[in-house]
Structures are given as structure tokens and as C-alpha cells.
């Protein structure tokens, strides 16, 4: 690493803070401890950086994820050694799976104590090796400036992801010269950006000739930035193809557009999954053919020509063999496609018959659910929340489970960076800290965490963080008293043997809200739901809304484990028999 433009000597902790400022960092989520006290002392003297004191290190990591996802800037985490670092690992793994840019600063015992089982020592580099883009153990304070610059470069360039910097305490205390022009990062890590012109041309020609094309979009479009979403809309207008999306890609294409088919996959719409199966050209943009999307691989869209655009070369042909690979930033690749299409003055094929087939699949009404005046159906609760908030352009976070899928199905997004959820890792407890991170990034925005009564308790202590920083986040709990998705699988797969899935001894969420200084609201009557939601929205502060919903509602449509993506269960009465062991292993 190069060191140029040196200045007076500073402690490692001060070098770290200066390096963070040089990267434009304004917010850090963290929790102090013995191995990072020098850094916290340096922070005390640098008020330009806001430190958000969470209540648990997992909350810090998820809050940084929410901040990154909502703002497009990398999230920054600061935690101590040992349990501080290990508590953050789930958030690091979550960011890795969902391609969230994040830099995690962990304290470590002094270099002379490493390997001695010292107090609060853990092999942070070893523990995080599998779930980071890169990690560092810094042994010389003179390297800190360059390491930080390189870490941010790696975290944000190419496929985004988390980078860990492990800093021993003696390195934080020791002094060294610091120069800002101290990084070779741009030469050491150069991910692809622009696509090969010939390959792009071939992709465009296939798309223009297609009689039944589909655009299969993912979170990579959102990661690429707002222009990628705009480019996607322009490409769709040119080619006329229907659009579907993964869970992580919601908002990249407007849900209000007639070309939108809804989410695909295990709990996707019937029309999206059938169109994926019957298409002749599949253009995959920034998605990775996840198992929740494909279902049984040998039955996944067998007759289509598959084009895969992804910045991560390792994601291509990893799960599904494709016919044409485009390794590039997906936003730039789409712009290149538009340019080629326009320069050649191409016209899309007649897609009338294709849209007629899609109209037939839509008529199935796969998202329909039984209405009730006696109890609040969870789908209805989401629909009303959407209708009463859509004009305020809310940011929605979720926990993980049935409520997450209902939110994906019945809350609609017309813009990117408004839907924050844990996709790849499926982390219960993600939603509340992510909402806190999003609210820190957008103080004036309406931020709502759609939660389940089980998931919310995973990181419920972060209510204290929201209180401390006067963050007006709203928690909308779909309370069915069950670990809903677990119960649903037990019903469908294990002959209704409900082993440890009932949430016994639930807290009084309204009283809990009040204990934290929040407003608590409870509603169980469908006729009073709108008024209660309006009360939540009118309150200028944090609110916990305990929405008592139907206890036994299941999330449909659903692709059973081990089935093809066309073998969708639309209603619970279609479920018969018992799944075999092979299918159970895929749940």
C-alpha cells in the first residue's frame, strides 16, 4: 500500500476517524466495549460523525443495512472484540447474501495477545471469512488509512457487500503518519462495469425477435442505483415484455404499470411463475436464480433462451445454465441495450398472443383471499396499510415470515429503495433495526416495519434506540400468536404437528410500547382498522401497532417444497397427503 502526502503523527484511532471522514461517513451504528475505547474517545472529539448507540450489536449491523439500502451509501458498524464481533456476524452474513455495502469495524485484543485466548478474544477474521467480500486484521497503524479506503472501495464496487476491519487495541493507541492519498484500491480491485458490445448486441437481437419474452429482475438493479431502475422502465417500453421480480427487486419496476406481473417464486403470483415457465426468451437482470424462485431445477422454464446479466461472474451458471452471459453492471448493461436497440431502430415482435395468455393466468386471481367481517385478515391489513400510506411514499421494512410475504404480495412499490427486507438469509429481527437505520438516513420519511409477533421479539430492545434518537418509526405487527410460516409448513408438511410454533406468553405490546415511551395501539376489528391506522400515522413519534389478525390464515399462492414452479398451491384445500423426505429437506 502506498503512503503519500503524510502529515503529523496521529493515533491509530484518530487515523481511523479521519479516514472515515475522508470517505464521507456521517453515521456509525455501534456499541462500545473495552477493545474499542480508544476509537470511542476519538469519536468524542469528532462531532461530524453521528454515532447511533444501539442496544445489541446485531441491531447495529441490521441498522447499517437499512441505512445502506435506503440511502445507497455504505453502512458503517463499530463493535468491540469477542462477543461484540460475533453478535454482529448475523447482520454481516445478511448483508453478504443480499449484496448490501457495509464496512464493519471490530475491536480486537492487542497483537501480542492474539491466539492466547485472551479476555474477549475471538478470531473475527476467521469467523467472518465466509460471509464478507474481504476482511482485514490491521497490525500497523500506518496501514489504517489505506485499509479503510480500500475497504470502502471493495464494499461499494462490483457486487456490493460487507467488509470487516479488525483492529487490535494497541494499533488504535499507537501513533503513525497519515496521508489521505494512501490507497491503491482502484488498482487492486477492478470489477467489471461495461458489457461486451457484441454480447449486448446478441442479447438485444434475441429480445427483439422473442414472441414471448420476460424481464426477470432482481436486487442488483436497485444496488446499481436509481438510473438502473429508470433504464429498466425505458427498456420495457421498447420491448413490451412483461416484468417480474425477486423479493429483493421490488420497486425497481413500478407495481402500478400494466406490464408488472408481481413477484415470482415460492410465494409469487401465478401469472409471474407461469410466464417464467412459458417464455421463449428470459432476460435475467441482476437476479441470481435463487432456489426460492426456481423450484425444481429440471422443470424450471425448460423451453426458454436464457440471458443472464450480472456483475458477479460467479453467479452466472451457478444454479441454472444460461445461453448468454453478460458480466457487467446491470444498470450500464441496460443502458447499452437501449442504445443498441435505438441505433438499429429495432421493433419488438407482436406480443398480442403472449399478453392474451398472461391475461388468462391473471384471471385466476392468485392473490385473492377469503374476506371476513369477524376478524382482520392479514392480507386485508396490508392492503389497508398500503392504501392509507401510499401518498406519503413510505419506506417499508419487514421482519421474516408470513407477514413478510403478505407485505411483498399486497404492498406495492413504484420506486426503488423503499422496500427493505432480508431475502437471502431470511433473518428474523431484521426489520426494526433496519427501520431505525432507514429513518436515520431519511429523517422526514414515513418508515414502517411490518412485523410478526414472533420476529419483532428478536431485536425488540432496539425500541430503546428509537426512543433515544427520537425516531418516529412505526411497527405494524400482524399478530396471529403463531410463528406463522413455521406453523404453515408444519401444517402442510408434518400433518399439523405444531411443535413449538405457538407464541405462548406474549407480552402486552401496548404496555411494552408505553414502557419504552412509544404510543401503543391495538386493533382486532376490521371495521375499526382504518381509524386505528390513521391514528398511528397522525402520531408524531414512534408507534407500536398490535394488529390482531386471523390466527390460522396461510400464505398462498405457494410452491410446495420440491415442486416445479408451475405446481402452485392456490388455496389451502388443495393441500393433500404428506411430503416425502426429499421435499422436507428442501423447506
N, C-alpha and C positions, 0 to 999 in steps of 0.2 A: 504494500500500500504506500502511496506517495504522501508526503507531508510538505506542503508549501505554504508560504505566507504566514509563518509562525509568529506568534505573539507571546506575551508574557506567560510564564507558567501558571497553570491553574490546577486545582484538584481534579481527580477523575470525575467526581460528582458534578462539579461545575462545568467541566468539558461536556459531560453528558447533556446537561440542561442547555448549554449554548448550542450544541449540535441539534437538539430537538427544536429550538427556536429557529435555527437555520433551515429546518425542514418545514417551517410554517405551522408547527404544532401549537394549538391553543387550548387543548383539552386533554387531560390524562385521567384515566379511571384507575383507582388503586386503593391499596390498603397497606399502612406502614408496618414495619417489623424491624427487628434488630439488624438484619443484614442489609437494609436499605436506608437506615437512618441518615447516613451522610447525604444521600440523594434527597431525602425529605428536607434536610437542613438547607440544601442548595435551592430546592423549590421554594422554601420560605422566603428566600431573597429574590425570587423571580416572579413577581405577581402577574406577569404577562401570560403565564400558563395557569389555566384553571384546573385545579385538582378536584376531582369528584370522589369523595370518600364513600365507597360502597360498604355494605355490611358483610360481604363474603367475596372472596377472590373470584369465584365462579361468576358472581354478579358483575365484577369488573370486566371480565372477558366478554360476556354477553352484551354488556352496555357498550363496550367498544365496537362490537359487531353491529349493534343497532345504529350507533353514530356513523360508522363507515357506510352502512347500507343506505342510510337516509341522506347523507351529505355527499357521498362519493369520495370523501377524504379518508385516509387510513386512520383506523382507531389505534390508540396507544394505551397500553396497560402497564402498571407498575406494581409489582408484588414482591414480597420478601422471599427468602430461600425456603427450602423444605416444604412444609405444608402450604405455604403461600403459593409456591410454584405449582405443586401438584393439584391444589384446588382450582387453578386456572386451566388445567390441561383439558377439561371437557370443552371449555369455550374455544381453546386453541384448535382442538380436533374439529369442532363445529365449523369454525372459520375455514379450516383447511378443506373440508368436504364441500362447503358452499362457496368457496373462492372469494373470501372476504379479506381485503387488505388490512393487516393488523401487525403492529410491532409490539412485542411483549418484552418488557424489561424485568428481569428477575434478579434479586439479590442472591449471592452465593457466599459460603464461608470463605475465609481467607485462603489464598492459593496454597499456603503451607499446610492447611488442614484438609484440603480436598483428598478424599479417599481414606480418611481416618474415622469415618462415622461420627463426625463432629456434630454438636448440637444443631438441629435444624438443617442438616446437610441432606441433599438429595441430588442424584445425577440428573439434573434438569436437561442437559444436552441429550443424554441417552433416552430419557423418558419421552422427550418431545421430538426425537428424530423422525419418527414415522408420521407425525402429524403437523409438520412445518415444511415450508418451502426451503428454509435454511435455518440453521441456528449457529450461535457463536458462544464460545467461552473466552472472554477477554482477559488476558493476563498482564496487559501493559496499558496504563492509562493513555499513553501516546497513541494507541490504536483506536481509542474510543470514537473520535471524530469521524474517522474513515469508516469504521464499522457501522455507526449509526446511519451515515449517508448511504452506504451500500445496502443496509437492511431496508430502508425505505424504498430504495430503487427496486430491490427484489420483491418486496411486498406488493408494490403497485404496478410493476411492469409485467407483461406477459399475462398468464393466468394469475390473477391476484391470489394472495394467501398470507398466512401468518408467518412471521419471522421472530425468533426468540433470541434475545441477547442476554446471556448470563454473566453477571458482573460481580466478581468476588469483592468482599468488603474492603480489603486492603488496596484494591485497584481504585475504588471510589475515593479513598483517602489520599493516596499517593499523588504527586504532582507531575505534570508534564507540560510541554508546549502544545498549543492547539492552533491549528490553522484550518480555516474553513474550506479551503480548496484542497481537501485531503482525501479525495475518493477516486478510485479507479473503477467505480461500479459500472459505469456505462460501457467499459471495455470488457469487463469480466462477465457480465450477464447481458446478452443481447438477444432477447426473444424475437420471434418473427412478428412482423407487423403487416406489410402489404402482401397480398397474394400474388402468386404467379399469374401473369396475364393470360397465358394460354389455357390454364386450368379454369380461370374465371370465365373466359370465353366459352369453353366447353360447357360449363355449368349453366350459363345463360342460354345457350342453344338448346340444351335439354329441357330447361324450364319453359322456353318459348314454344316448343313442339308438344309439350305434355297435354294430354286430353283430360287428365285427372290429377293435377299437381296438388301438393300441400306444403305449406311452410310450417315446419316443426321447430318452434323457438324455445329458447331456454334462458337461464340466468346470465349467460355470457353476454347477451345483448345489453342487459342492464349494467353489467360490470364495465362494458365498453364505453358507457357514457350516454347522455341524453341524445346526442346526434345519431347514435346507433338505432334507437327507438324511432326517431324521425325517419331515418333511412329505410327502416323496415316498412313503415307505412307507405313510403313512396314506391318501394319495390312491389308491395302488394297491389297498389293501384295500377302499376304497369302490367303485372302478370295476371291479376284477377283471381289468384289462388286463395282458398280458404286458409285460415291461420289457427293453429292450436299452440298450446304452450305447456311446459312443465310447471310444477308448483313454484319453482324459483323464478320463472319467467313472467309471471302475471304482472300486467301493467306495461309490458314492452309494446303490446299492441292493444288499442282501446277495446274494451269489452262492449262498448256501445256500437261498434262497427258491425254492419251486417255480415262481414266476412269472418267474424270471430266465431269459432266453434266451441269455445270453452276449453277448460283444462282437459288434458288427456291422462291416461294411466289408470291406476288401480281404482281411484275414486273420481275419474274423469267422466265426461259426458259420453253418451252412447254415440252421438254423431262424430265426436272427435276420434274415438277409437276405431269406429267403422271406416271413417275416411282415411285414417292412417293405414288401415288394413287393405283398402281397395285402391289406393292411389297408384298412379303409374310412375310418378316422379316425386320423391320425398327430398325436400331441401331442408336439412337439419342445420339450424343456425344457433351456435352457442349452447347446445344441449349435448348430453353425453350418453344417451340410450340407457338410462338407469333401469334397474330391474323392476321398479315400481311403474315404469312406463311400458316396457316391452311385453310383460307377461312371459309366457313360454316362448323361448327364443326361436325354436324351429317353426313356430306359427306366426312370427312377427312379420307382417307386411311382406309376404313371400314374393309377390309379383312386381315390386317396385324397383326402380333405379334409384339408388340412394346416394345423395351428395351430402358430405359432412364438412361444414365449415367450423373450425375450432382453432384457437390459438395454442392449445395444448396438444402437441403431436401425440403424446402417449394416450390421449382419449380416443383417438381415431383407430378404428378396427380393434379396439379393446374388447368390446362386447358384441357388436354387430358388424359384420363385414360390409363395407360400403364400396360403391362402384367408382366414386370420385372423391378424393380427399383434397381439401383446401386448408392449408395450415396458415392462418392469418388472424389478425384482429377482426372479429366478426363485423364490427361497425365499418371498418375500412373496406372489408371484402364486399359488403352490401353496396357501399358507395361505388366500388369498382364495377359491380354487376349492373347498377343503374346506368353508369357511364357507357358500358358496352352496349346495353340494351338500346339506349338513346342514339348512340353513334351509328348503330346498324339499322336504326329505325324499325326495330322488330315489332311484331304484333302478336299478341297472345292467341293461342288456338281458341276455337269456340268451346266454351266450358258449360254450355247450357245443359247438356245431359248430366254432367258431373254435379252441377248445382241442383238438378232435379233429384238425383239420388240423395244428396245431402238433405234436401227438404224432407224427403221420406224418413230419414233417420231422425231428424229433428222432431218430426211429428210424434215420435214415441214418447217425448216428454220425460226424459230420463231423470230430471231433477224434481219432478213432481213428488209430493209427499201428502199424506193424509192430513186434512185440516181438522182442527179441534177448537171448540169454544170452551171446553172444560179445563184444558191445560195448555201451556205455551209449548208449541213445537219448536225445537231448536232451530230448524230451518227458518221458521217464521220470525223468530227473534233476530236472526242475522239479517233477514230481508228488511225488517223494520229499522234496524240499526243503520243499514245502508241507505234507505230512503230518507231518513231523518238527518243524515250526516253528509250525504254526497255533495251538497252545495258548499260545504266547508273544506273539501279536498283533504280528507283526513289521512293521517299515516296510521296504518293498521299493523300491529304486531300480533303474534299468536304464541300460545304455548304449543304442545304437541298432543294430538289425539283426535277424537271425533270433531270437537269444536273447530280444530284447525282445518279439517276437510270441509266441514259445512261453511266455514268462512271463505275458503277458496272457491266453493261452488256458488254461494249466494251473495257474497260481497263482490262488487265489480270494480275493476280498476281501469282507468283510462290513461294513466300516466305511470312512468317508472318511479322507483324509489319510494313508493307508497305502501308497499307490501313487504313486510319483514317477517320472515319465518325460518324455522330450522328445517331444512329439506333433507340433506344427505345423512346427517347424523340423527335427526329426529330427537332433539334434546328437550325433554320436559324441563320447565323452569327457564326457558329462553325468553319468553315474551315480556315479562315485567322489566327485567334489566335492559332488554333491547328497547323497550318503550322509553325508559329513562335516558338511554343514550341518544335516541332519536329526538327526544324533547330537548336535550342539551344542545343538539345541533340545530334545532328549529324551535326556538323558544315560543314563538307565536302560533305554532301549528296545533291543531287538534290531534292528539296522539291517543289511540285506544288500543289496549291489549285485550284481545278476545281470548278468553281463558277457559279452562275447565277447573272444577273444584279440586281435582287431584293435582294437576300440573301447577296451579298457582302456588301450591304449598311448597314446591321445590325451592323457590327463591323468594318466598313471601317476605323475608326480612328486608328486602330492598324497598319496601314501603317506607322505611325509615330514611332511605336516601332521598326519595321523592319529597318527603316532608322537609328534610334539612335544606334542600335546594329550591324549595317552593315550586316544584314542578307539577303542573296541573294534569298529570296523566290520569287516564280513566281505565279502570279494569272492568271489563264486562264478562262476568262469569256465567257460562252455561252450566248450571248446577243440576246434574242428574243423579248425584250421590254415588256414581259409579266411576271407576276408571273405564270410561266408556268404550274405547277401542279394544281394550283388553277383554271387557265383558262381551263385546260383539264377536271377537274371534273365538272366545270360549263357547259362545252360543252356536256359532257356525261350524266350529272345528272340533270341539270337545264335548258335544252333546249336552250343552248347557251346564257343565260342571263349573260353577263360578268360584274358582279357587282364589281367594284373597283379592278379589277385584271390587268388592263393595267398600266404599269410603265411610267406614264407621267412625263415630266420634268426630264428626266435622265441627270446626269452630263456627261460632256465630259471626259470619263475615261482616255484618253491620257493626256489631260491637267491636270487632277487631279493627275495622276501619276507624272508628271513633277513638280507639286506644292509640292509634298512630297519628291522630289529628286530621284524618280524612273524613269526608262525608260518606255515609253508608246508605244504600238504597236496596230495598228488597221488593221483588215483584213476582207473583205467581199467576196472575190473572191476565189472560190475553187482552181483555178489554181495557186494562189499565196500563198496558205496556208502553204505548206511545207517550203517555203523560209522564211515566217514570223515566223514559229515555230523555225526554225534553228537560226534565229536572236535572238529570245528570249533565247534560250539555250546557245548561244555564249556570251551573255552579263553577265559579272561578277558582278552582283548586282541584286537588286530587279526589277522585271518587271511586269507590268500590261498589259495583252494582251486582247484587246477588240475584241472578235471573233463574228462578226455579222452573226448569223445563221438564218435559216428559221423561220419565226415568228409563224407559225401555226403547226409545227411538234408536234405530240403527242408521248408519251412514250408507246410503245407496245413491247411485249405482256402485257396483263393486266387482272387481275381477277377483274371483277366488284364487287362493294360492295355488300355483302350479298350472293354472288355466291359461289359455290363449287370450290375447287382448280383445278378441271378439266375443268371448264367452262371459258376458257380463250378467251379473245378477241385478235386476232392476227393482225387485221387491223381496221382502223377507220371506214371502210364501213360496218363493222359488227355491229356497234352500232345503234340500233333502239329503238324507244319508250322512255318511261320515267321511271326512277326507282321509286319504291314505298317509302313511308316514312320510313319503317323499314330499307331498304337498305341505304337511305340517312343518317340515324342515325349512320351507321357503317363506313362512309367515314373517 
